[in-house]
Amino acid sequence: MTSSPSAANTRAVFAVFEKYQKERLMFVQTVADLASRETNIEALQGAGVMSLLRPLLLDNVPAIQQAAALALGRLANYNEEMAQSVVDSDILPQLVYSLSEQNRFYKKAAAFVLRAVAKHSPDLAQSVVDSGALTALISCLEEFDPGVKESAAWALGYIARHSGELAQAVVDAGAIPLLVLCVQEPELSLRRIAASALSDTAKHSPELAQCVVDANTVPIVAPLLANPDAKLRRQVCSALAQIAKHTVDLAETVVDGEIFPSALDCLKDVDGYVKKNAATLVCEIAKHTPELAQLIVNSGGIAAVVDYVNETRGNARLPGIMTLGYVAAFSETLALAVIVAKGVPPLTQALVIEGDEHIKAACAWSLGQIGRHSPDHAKTLADHAVLSKLLRILTTTSSPSDDASSTTAGADLKTKTKRALKCILEKTLAIEALDPLLQPQTTPANILKYVVGQFAKILPHDVGARRAFVINGGLQRVQEIAGIYAGGTGVGVPGTLAQQVAMKEGAAGSGNGLAGTKMGEYIRAINQCYPEEIVRYYSPGYSTTLLEKIDEYSKQQDHAATANAQPQLPKLPSTDQLQTTTQAQGITA
């Protein structure tokens, strides 16, 4: 009889606690659901959601803990300010403390919070490290559940990506061997995240990349280039590229992993990110030594890279463009391999149609590396009108704006274009390729000097070229240039150019800007190839001199004609003269 009221009281008490538990669970689940929509974040922050979720992380009900961690992760993932609020609320130590004791569902949620905080900035990632999270995350990599491993690998990758110091902390915690083991797991998502974390660690320095290599990463990762999963191939290409980029030894280690021809097959992949990452991998290998570049050529890599440059647009083109330049830079033979693979047309096309200045600059640099070796290489570029296209870019690049980044970009494009033009011009011996650039009105003075210098090399040794040079008007233009450098303004040439040239050569205020200059030597060498009267004939102002001579001659003729028009009649002799003459004749008789 007495036990019945007691049982009823117990049930009533338990009902209160069950209701409280249900309300707590409903609260955190609702908050987690609201936090999944960005429009609710500011309202949740204004309601003080952080202080309400914090004690629920230590709740005795696992489902409430998990939901609270999930809600915090979604809030921290939204922006840096919310992530900073999680740090300021002293939530990270609680997460780390319970991370090693709770079930796998909570561990996944807690690792998600750590990842969401660490991803925003190096300072927040450092806060995660300072909370002791690395040890807990490493222990999660040893869990049986692949979902827990994936969450932990993701968090470690987000920590490592910010700086070399943070990546070194991840390495020192012993993460690399465990990440390599994760790459060998059957779950695709885990393999992707682990490969991405290895890439984020290796990218900072040769020492960190060597740490990744020392864990036997390359032999395990390289075969995955042929894996059917596109997302995994993306991360594998990225990881190998980040290893190979630092030193020759690391690049050779990657090549020893037998990445060819699988890496070249990835250049034709249907997935755009796989193609770009594969092109980056090939580029990072090609840049180191002639032997590695030759290996790529021997593997058929240049043709594959040329096709890649033809098929892509925008930033995706950049690694392919740079690869062609790196390969061509090493030797005449390798540059010829790029030419034979028809690498010049896509580079020329990209130079013209691409809008980004850094891509144009890369094209100009690569074309310069191809053409700088010999006259034959330069002639190939001239046949594709590369010289005129480079000159057009050099003279039409927009003036730098107030934005510092655009100023740098414009200066870089002009610098690389100018250098490429000079490299190609110094090897160009085809008069028909040089003639369009011999324009004192449009060609900048510093480029014009190289053009005239090439004519000074060609004309003394080629009779046919000397004749063509006169017929095409080249000799006349050289005399105009001489007039400009001498301080005048030649026919049709604006005076500003004359001032620019005079200042450039230090001739301002002097009588002859050609004296003691390279341009003067070049023009003198050209003029010595022709008779003096021909040079005078094509010199500016010679027609005026001729007209003056004609006028002077005409005046002389007019004066002579006037004098001849009124002849003097002979005077008749006087009477005395006649008598004297008669007497003389008589005496003579």
ABEGO torsion letter per residue (X at the ends): XAAAAAAAAAAAAAAAAAAAAAAAAAAAAAAAAAAABAAAAAAAAAAGAAAAAAAAAABABAAAAAAAAAAAAAAAAABAAAAAAAAAAGAAAAAAAAAAABBAAAAAAAAAAAAAAAAABAAAAAAAAAAGAAAAAAAAAABABAAAAAAAAAAAAAAAAABAAAAAAAAAAGAAAAAAAAAABABAAAAAAAAAAAAAAAAABAAAAAAAAAAGAAAAAAAAAABABAAAAAAAAAAAAAAAAABAAAAAAAAAAGAOAAAAAAAABABAAAAAAAAAAAAAAAAABAAAAAAAAAAGAAAAAAAAAAABBEAAAAAAAAAAAAAAAABAAAAAAAAAAGAAAAAAAAAAABABAAAAAAAAAAAAAAAAABAAAAAAAAAAGAAAAAAAAAAABBBBBABAAAAAAAAAAAAAAAAAAAAAAAABABAAAAAAABBAAABBAAAAAAAAAAAAAAAAABAAAAAAAAAAGAAAAAAAAAAAAAGBBBBGBBAAAAAAAAAAAGABGBABAABGBAAAAAAAAAAAABBAAAAAAABBGAAAAAAAAAAAAAAAAAAAAAAAABBBBBBBBBAAAAAAAAAAAAAAX
